[in-house]
């Protein structure tokens, strides 16, 4: 399951349990909505409650990130899991944004607020 919050140029995506393709498609729609209003998206990708992902969701994430490589400014990945951090770094390797990992959403939000 995914819960998405939109606040101006900031998009917060919180993943709970396993991320499936439908969840990622919901995220894609939120990014598209943001890009209709703003030139770029700042993203908090909160994986702290994520247990895994389906293969089709992972493949779609790589495809989507390649297609939107220049649409992100900063991406904050929230997770304490080392394997999720490595997976997210791989998926984000296709974007030009600055990407950092955080242990909590508050620290990620603070980093994103610095221009």
NORFEN-V446353 format. One record per residue. PHI is phi in whole degrees, -180 to 180 (* if undefined). Layout:
BEGIN
phi->PHI
phi->PHI
END
This chain:
BEGIN
phi->*
phi->-127
phi->-121
phi->-119
phi->-117
phi->-117
phi->-135
phi->55
phi->-84
phi->-106
phi->-117
phi->-112
phi->-117
phi->-109
phi->-105
phi->-122
phi->73
phi->-87
phi->-84
phi->-104
phi->-58
phi->-60
phi->-64
phi->-67
phi->-65
phi->-62
phi->-62
phi->-57
phi->-63
phi->-66
phi->-63
phi->-60
phi->-63
phi->-61
phi->-71
phi->-72
phi->-105
phi->-131
phi->-75
phi->-149
phi->-124
phi->-100
phi->-130
phi->-108
phi->-108
phi->-87
phi->-105
phi->-64
phi->-114
phi->-85
phi->-104
phi->166
phi->-153
phi->-81
phi->-62
phi->-66
phi->-67
phi->-64
phi->-66
phi->-66
phi->-62
phi->-63
phi->-60
phi->-65
phi->-65
phi->-65
phi->-71
phi->-119
phi->-56
phi->-105
phi->-91
phi->-106
phi->-99
phi->-134
phi->-129
phi->-108
phi->-102
phi->-104
phi->-168
phi->-102
phi->-82
phi->-65
phi->-69
phi->-67
phi->-62
phi->-65
phi->-63
phi->-68
phi->-63
phi->-62
phi->-65
phi->-84
phi->-63
phi->-91
phi->-108
phi->-92
phi->-68
phi->-79
phi->-121
phi->-137
phi->-103
phi->-134
phi->-87
phi->-148
phi->-66
phi->-62
phi->-65
phi->-63
phi->-65
phi->-61
phi->-64
phi->-68
phi->-77
phi->-84
phi->-93
END
